[in-house]
């Protein structure tokens, strides 16, 4: 397995550093763990799509859908844009 699929986990450095400079970012260990699971699973899925789908248009469409879904899940967990149980509503 390639180490490149773990690169999205480097995004977790941003809130970690932000917590050192402001009180507005208040993540605990479970937030980092859940974010790592989400980023890792989406990067594994994107890697699978890139490796297995040969048609360029289908690959781009599939990756676009995956990215949109990632953004929606992340936004729901962050601020609860849909008001679901996941966001604590």
PyMOL commands that set and color helices and strands:
alter all, ss='L'
color gray80, all
select helices_A, chain A and resi 3-21+29-52+56-79+85-87
alter helices_A, ss='H'
color red, helices_A
deselect
rebuild
show_as cartoon
